[in-house]
Structure formats: structure tokens, C-alpha cells
Amino acid sequence: MEFTFLCIWANPRIVGRDTKFVILVHAETHRAAVEEAACAALRTYPDVAEFESARTFWEGEYGAIRVAEFRGDLSRNLIDSEEYDLITA
């Protein structure tokens, strides 16, 4: 099953970026998709991985907030590629 997560940084000043991003994940369950999305974000933004892990990414000071979640690939309908980073996991 595919999941689409629309995300923003929890604290853009600390992370040093204010980019919005969308993560597209293939997983069997929502829980697995959330974990894989965190791992994909940490691979994409390795400097954040110095401070957060997959377990803390969604609650951590250096992590991100899932603004919206959808089943299926809605990335093309949701984002402007100039404003959002697209991460595929």
C-alpha cells in the first residue's frame, strides 16, 4: 500500500531550513509507513540524522511534523515541485 505524508520542520530555525517536503512510502501498514518515512527523511537530510533517529524524528526538536497523511500516491496533486521536496521511499 502507498502512503503520502505532507511534512514541515518542527523547528526550522534549529534545523536551518524551512523547506516543506512530501514523503511517498510503500508499506504494509500505516505504522510501518510512518517509520519508513522517518528513515527516508533521515537519509535525505543526513545532517538531521545527527540529532534524531527514526523513533524520535516525528516528536523531536530537530524532526518534522506530519501535516497531512493520505493513502495512495497523492504527491502530484498536492505539491508544487518548486516549493516542496519529494522523497520517495
C-alpha positions, -999 to +999 in steps of 0.1 A: +000+000+000+012+035-007+011+064+018+017+101+012+029+123+041+029+161+038+055+175+062+071+206+077+100+210+100+092+211+137+116+240+143+130+255+110+154+278+129+172+249+146+173+227+115+185+256+094+159+250+066+123+259+060+116+236+031+084+217+031+085+181+019+064+152+009+073+116+015+059+088-006+062+054+011+053+018+002+044-002+033+020-029+046+007-009+075+004+028+085+028+022+114+054+007+091+049+036+066+054+062+094+087+045+104+099+041+068+090+078+061+112+089+090+141+067+077+137+082+042+138+117+056+169+110+076+186+095+045+176+126+025+187+151+052+217+134+069+226+164+090+193+159+109+203+123+115+230+136+138+203+147+162+172+125+155+166+088+149+137+071+132+120+067+166+123+104+175+120+121+141+083+129+145+085+142+180+120+156+182+131+192+182+151+187+150+124+165+134+093+171+114+056+173+117+032+153+095+007+180+085-014+156+064-014+119+056-031+101+028-034+065+015-022+063-021+002+085-041-013+120-040+021+137-043+014+151-078-019+166-067-006+181-035+026+198-042+044+224-064+078+209-071+094+243-066+081+246-031+083+211-018+110+184-018+097+150-029+111+120-011+104+085-024+110+056-001 
